[in-house]
Amino acid sequence: MFRLVLAACLLLATGPTGPTPTRDSWESRDTVGYWSRERIVNAQSADLLPFPRHDVAPPDSAPPAVPPGYGARRTVPGRKVLTPGGDRLGYSPVTRPYTGAHRLTGILLSHDPVARRDIACGAAVVRSRSRSLVLTAAHCLYAGGRPLTHVAFLPAYNGQRSGQQPLGVWPAMRVWVPKRWRERPYSPAQLPYDFGLAGVMRDAKLLEEVTGPGLRPLLTRRRSSMSGLELLGYPVGRSYPGTDMYRCLGDAVDGGAAGPGVLVTHNCQAANGTSGGPAVRGDAVAGVVSSSSPLSDASGYTVLTRLTPEPFGRLLAKADHVMRH
């Protein structure tokens, strides 16, 4: 049913509101040149967004008092860790070489000209007819209502030998986030809209010609739960270099947010650097990492912006239409 909804959205898509993308523009060459190896390695992770704890606390327990310095200890109780070899946040490194969904996941880079800093997020190739679209979090593309610059995607990025780009640097020609995200100040009510798309091109090739078919959008509706998710990203912090991909297995329940809603998993505690990373199930993507509890929390969780027929399906249709014409 959701596939039919998505197909309908693709047929009803409206035209672009900006310039038509080209395969070789000054802007794309400038973006590729901007991202030197030094800039890539030194980019700062985007901050995860705050979310009110009372909305997502597990019903069977209340968190104990957290002593100072607890951030160095386990935040996901051992009985809730589903990932083989999972650490205190529930994550473990992804084995190289990256294949399948891991090959389709990478880092998304951008520059904030106001804060004067380079930013790194997670992102993934999403399947489309244009074969040129990347899915990430809206807060990885827009900050304070303004678009970030020099946006680029590095699929299958890994930190061996100070950072490798095995599939190249793909500059974004256009980016899309929900109108609500662009025009309203941040509040937890915005989290269901924290998704974005980037249309990328490099030389004469399409992204999916290099990476293989993207992740299929798995569209769900509010109040539905989902099991068997794999969260992917590049965490930064204690024991995390920020240049290596990590995974966390989790089951997710509805987070109770209004609008399209969000998913919450208590099996994973996302750290900075994982913003925008995909929540994968098989060959499909069901959401992106948006928020989490503080690392000092004794019962951590991660908030995922779920992908819904509306508004995500409509935004995907619009972006795909623009990139094909």
Order of alpha helices (4+ residues) and beta strands (2+ residues): alpha-alpha-alpha-beta-beta-alpha-beta-beta-beta-beta-beta-beta-beta-alpha-beta-alpha-beta-beta-beta-beta-beta-beta-beta-beta-beta-alpha
